[in-house]
Amino acid sequence: MVATQGSIDRMSTAAVHRSLDVAAAPGHAFATLCEVEKWPLWLSFLRSARRLDTGVFGLGSEVAIRGAIPGDEEEEVYEVDRFLDGHLVSLVGAFSIRRRIDFRIESKSTRSKIVARIDYPSYGGAVGAFIDRLTARRKLDAALGDSLIHFKGLVEYDSTPGEALLDF
């Protein structure tokens, strides 16, 4: 069962979507995903991320993000509106419900798969959407792909400490 606040809306077809297999246990990958303060380490398009509340990270938690997502020059507040422990974290913009960041960890025996989706509105009608697809969304798509590779390195290295130095 998915814990939700509000309706479960589907993302627009223009959402940036990437996934990557990770050689780490799903529980470990999800625990790393829930460490909000580490997001700028692996999400290359974020400058900062911090929790605005205390306690356990989950449904209703608030996160302040400053990043390179178009329209986010200022610090943007997001709220966790969908959360399934060990599987799903979905954030929605506190001031714009059209801004959404979703992370999902899928279990594949001892391995896992991370799936990330980012959606934000583009303004200016059809011309504005076209220009956005050619510029900002293309850059964000490449940055998200690189970010998942960083996440893979962070999770795999962290799950096997010292293994990188076995050759020496």
N, C-alpha and C positions, 0 to 999 in steps of 0.2 A: 504494500500500500504506500502511495506517495503522499507525504504530508504537504499540503498546499494551502496557500492563502489566495483567495481570488480564483479566477478562472484559469484553465490551462489553455493558453492560446498557442497556435502554431506560429513559428517564425515565418517571416516573409521569405520568398524565394531568393531574395538578394542577400540573405544572411551568409556570412563567411563561415565555412565549415571545414574542419580538418580532423583527422584521427591518426593515431600511431600506436603500434604494438609496443609494449614495455615488458622487459624481462624482470618483473617484480610481482610479488603477491598483490592482489587487488586491495587488500586491507592496508598494506603499506603505501601503495600509490594513493589511495583515498586520504590517508592520514596526512601525507605530504601535500595533497591538494587543499586540504582544510587549513593549512598554515598560511593564512592570508598575508602575514608580514613577509613571507618568502616569495610572493607572487612576482615582484619586480626582478628577482633573481632569474626567473625562467620565462616570464612573460615580457619579452623585449620591448613591447609597445607601451608598457606601464612605467611611469616614473616613480610612483609611490602607491602603496596600498596599506590601509590600516583599519583595524576594527574600531567601531565607535561605541561598542558595548562590551561588557565583561561577561564572563560565563562561558558556557559551552557554545561552540559555533554550530548553528543550526537554523531552523526555521525562524524567521523574524530578525536574525542578526543583521546589523547594518555595517557596511563597508564603505570607506571613503577611498576613491580611486582618482589619481591624476595620471592621465595617459595621453596617448596619441590617437585615440579613437576620435574621429572627426566630431567636433562640437564639444570636446572635453578639455578645452584649454584650462578651465578652472577645475577645482576638485569636485568630482561628481559623487553623489551619495547613491549607493545601491542597497537594496534590501533582498535578503534571501527569501524568495517566495515559494520555492519548491526545494525540498531537501529529503533525500532518502539515504540514511546512514550507510556508508560503504558503497554508494552507487551514484548519487546525483546531487549536484549543487547548481541551483539556478538563481541568478541575480537579475533583478529588474530595477531600472532607474527609479529613484524615489520621486523625481520631478518629471519624468517622461517615461511612461510605460512602454514606449516603443524602443527604448534602449534595453537590451537584454544580453546577458553573458551566461552561457550554459556550459557546465563541465559534467561529463559522465564517465564513470569507470566501469568497463565491462569485464567480467571475469572470464578467463580462458584457462582453466585449470590452475597451474602455478604462475601463469603469465596474466597480463591484463592489457586492456586497450583503453586509451584515453581518447575521448571524443570531445571536441570543443566547438562551440558555435557562438558567434558574435553577431548581433544585429543592431542597427541604429537607423534612424530615419535619414533620408536624403531629401533636401528641399529644392525647389526650383522646377518642379514639374518633370516632364519627360527629359528635357535637356539637362536639368540638374542631376537627375538620376543617371543619365548616360555618362556625364562627366565624372560623377562620383565613382561609377564602375570602372572607368578607365584610369582613375588616379588613386583616390584614397582607399577604395576597397581592394584594389590590386595590391597596394603596398601592405595593407592590413592582412591580406591573405598570405603573402610571403612571410610577414613577421610572425603570424600565427603558426605557420609551418616550422619556422626556425625555433619558435618558443616551445613547441612540443618536443623537438629534438633536445632542447635544453632540459625540459622536464624529464625526459627519458634518461639523460645523463645523470641528473640529480637523484632520481629514484633508484636507478640501477647501481650507481656508485654507493649511495647511502645504504642500500640493502646488502651489499657485500663489502663491508669496510676492510681495507687492507688487501683486497684481491688485486687491485691495480699494481701493487708493489711485489707480488709473488715472484716475478722474474728476477728480482734483484737479490 
